[in-house]
Amino acid sequence: MVAQLEIRKTFQFGRFAGLLASLVALFAISPFFNDHAEGASVASMLFSAVMVASIYAVSGERSWLWIGIILVIPSLVLEYLARLNPIPVFVMGNLALTGIFIVFVATIIMIEILRDEYVSTDTIFGGICIYLLIGFLWVMGYAFIEYLHPGAFLLHGETLRSYHPQMQIRFPELMYFSFVTMTTLGYGDMVPVAPAARTLASAEAVTGQLYVAIFVARLVGLHLAHTPLRRSND
């Protein structure tokens, strides 16, 4: 009976499945729709879906839910205003608030994972969500630097704006660079040249490797801690 209950807990889908699905959709779909105005709207809707799913993911406690709502509403408003009138205060404010929101969501999910007593499907989903959120957090940081210092990143030796002069921030390229850096893959086609961009890229590479090591260690620790219990109940 106890073993059956543990199996149900292991394969129980919780609040992180929707967030993971929206993050994967944003990661996989948005680069194909961001080269024109209509496509940018699609990418914006996908990111809005991520924010809504993030609110649900942190709704385990009422205080977390309200903090998430307080952070996400001005971020969405600034994003809308930045699209209508891309002045620095709107663009930089949106990037900063979005980054703070991502940090908040990732922290709450980490707290939830550390509270888990069993390795469940939701534990794994939550861990993957944090990993993807780290990548998107660095995208916001890279976008902030690129906006302040155009030419902070080079793609095939050319600035990002030289490919699409009408777009101030090239999120698809920055997202590509972020996840390539976090996985320490490093193709070399896109490189940071500004000192701030280099520092941020180095920090992301270290953070990505440390997170994977810590998360896997946590999963293994939970599994080993409950293996004797399962055997004794069989």
Stockholm file with secondary structure:
# STOCKHOLM 1.0

chainA/1-234         MVAQLEIRKTFQFGRFAGLLASLVALFAISPFFNDHAEGASVASMLFSAVMVASIYAVSGERSWLWIGIILVIPSLVLEYLARLNPIPVFVMGNLALTGIFIVFVATIIMIEILRDEYVSTDTIFGGICIYLLIGFLWVMGYAFIEYLHPGAFLLHGETLRSYHPQMQIRFPELMYFSFVTMTTLGYGDMVPVAPAARTLASAEAVTGQLYVAIFVARLVGLHLAHTPLRRSND
#=GR chainA/1-234 SS CHHHHHHHHHTCCCTHHHHHHHHHHHHHHGGGGCSSHHHHHHHHHHHHHHHHHHHHHTTTSHHHHHHHHHHHHHHHHHHHHHHHSCCHHHHHHHHHHHHHHHHHHHHHHHHHHHHCSSCCHHHHHHHHHHHHHHHHHHHHHHHHHHHHSTTSEEETTEEGGGTCTTCSCCHHHHHHHHHHHHTTCCCSSEEECSHHHHHHHHHHHHHHHHHHHHHHHHHHHHHHHHHHHHHHHC
#=GC SS_cons         CHHHHHHHHHTCCCTHHHHHHHHHHHHHHGGGGCSSHHHHHHHHHHHHHHHHHHHHHTTTSHHHHHHHHHHHHHHHHHHHHHHHSCCHHHHHHHHHHHHHHHHHHHHHHHHHHHHCSSCCHHHHHHHHHHHHHHHHHHHHHHHHHHHHSTTSEEETTEEGGGTCTTCSCCHHHHHHHHHHHHTTCCCSSEEECSHHHHHHHHHHHHHHHHHHHHHHHHHHHHHHHHHHHHHHHC
//
